[in-house]
Amino acid sequence: MQQENQIKFIKEVAKYFMDFLETDFHKKNAPKRMISFRNDKNYLVGINLKKYDKFTKLAREIINNNFSNEIIKTITKGVYYTNIPKDFLDLIALKAKQITDTEINLIINRIDLYTKEAVKDHKDELDQAIEHALRKISTSIDEILLSNFFKDLEKPIENLKL
């Protein structure tokens, strides 16, 4: 039994040093450990709580109280939010005003076309007809409106870290 514990201890110590060696411990620089909110595919995997003052205070309180259920139960939906800057909202309104009647008419025509197409292709399957039409309509709206709309907003969103 004692020998088993010694082997387990030796394995843990070896694993500890192996972790340091794998994280550039052998260099003179500090190990490369950092917090990243995005993974290698640029997907958001974390939330920067600095924007949410009230929630940050509550999160610290929860941690300091060993994740007490009473405190966790006080977290409710819609209470913790951040305000979007007025300049950014004005930019969105400006971009919305730049949507042309031609673009709106094109979307309306495509909605008509895709709805008729879905009904024709899926006569007996209402669910599939709706799903088919919505998928194509969604793609059209994205192509015609949203891609151009968000193209100019992408940089301000990054700058504001929204």
N, C-alpha and C positions, 0 to 999 in steps of 0.2 A: 504494500500500500504506500509506504513512504517512498519507495523507488518510483512508483507511478507519479506521485506528486512532484518529485524532483525532475522527472522527464517533462512533465507538463510545464513546470516553471522554466526549465531550460528552453523549451519550445517558445514560450511567451517572450523570453528575453531575446532569443534569436529573431523572432518576428519583429520585435520592437526595433532592433538595430537594422534589420533588412528594410523596414519602412524608411528609416533615415537615409540609408544608402540609396534607395530608389528615388528619394526626393532631393537629390543634389546635396546631401549632407557633407559629402566629401569635398565639395567646393568651398571656397572661402566666403561665398555669398550665403545669405540666409536661405533656407529652403523656400521653394516657390509654392507658397500656400496663399491662396487668395479667394475671396468670395466673388463668385460670378453669378449674375442673374440670367445669363443665357448659356445654352450648351453649344457644342461645336456646330450644330445645324442652325444656330441663331434662334432657337425656340426659347421663349421665356420660361425659366424654371424657378424663378424666385421673385419676390416682391420687395421693392425698396420701401421700407416702412417710414422713411423720413418724411414722406409726403402726407402721412396720416398721423398727425400729432396726438389726437385723442386715443387712437388705437395703439400707438407706440407706448404711451403711458400704461395702458391696460396690459399690453404684452409683457412689459417689464414687471408689472405687479403680479401677473400670473407666474412668471418665472421665479420671482422672489418668494412666492408662496407655494413653491413646489407643485405647480400645476393644479391648484385647488379647484375641485369641481364647482364650488359655489361661485368662484370668480369666472370660470369658463362659461357657466350658464348665463352670465350677464351679457355675453356677446350676442347682439341681435343684428339682424339684417337691416341694411340701409342707414345705420347710425354712423358708420365710419366711412368717410368719403373725403375727397380732396376737391377743391374748387378749380375749375378750368379757367385759365387767365382770360380776361375780357378781350385782349388783342387777338388771341387765338380764336375765340368765338366769332369775332368780327371777320376774321379771315375766312372762316367756314361760311358765314353768311354771304360774303362777297363771292366766294366760289359757287355757292348755290345759285346766286343771281346770274352767274355766267352760263348756266345750263340753258341751251337754246331750245326754241320750239321745235326745231328740226330733230333734235335728239329725243325730245319727249314724244313726238309723232312716230319716230322710228321705233321706240320702245312699245308704244301702243299697237303699232302694226305687227310687231313681232309677238306680242301677247296674243293678239287675235290669231295669227298664223299658227303659233305653237299650241294654242288651245284647240283649234280645229284639227290640227295634226294629231294631237293626243287622243281626241275623241274618235277620230277615224281609225287610228292604229290599235286602240284599246277599247273597242265598243262595249265589251261585256265586263271589263275590269275597271271600275270607277277609280279605285285606289291607285292602280298603276297609271291610269290616264292623268290623274292629278299630279302624281309624283313626276311623271315624264314632262308634263307641261311646266311645272314649277322649276324643275332642274334647268330646262332650256331657257325659261324666262329669267331665272336668276343669273345664268351665264351671260345672257344678253345685257342685262342691267349692269353687270360687272364690266363687260367690254365697252359699252357705250358711255356709261356715266361714271362709275366708281373708279375705274383705273385712271382716268384723266383727273377726276376730282381729288383723289388721294395722292396723285403724283406730286402735286405742288404742296401738299400738306405734310408729306413724309419728313422733310427736313425740320420744319417747326416742331413736329411731334417728337422727333429725336432730341432736338435742343431743349425742349421743355421736359423731357423724360416722362412723357405721359404714357 
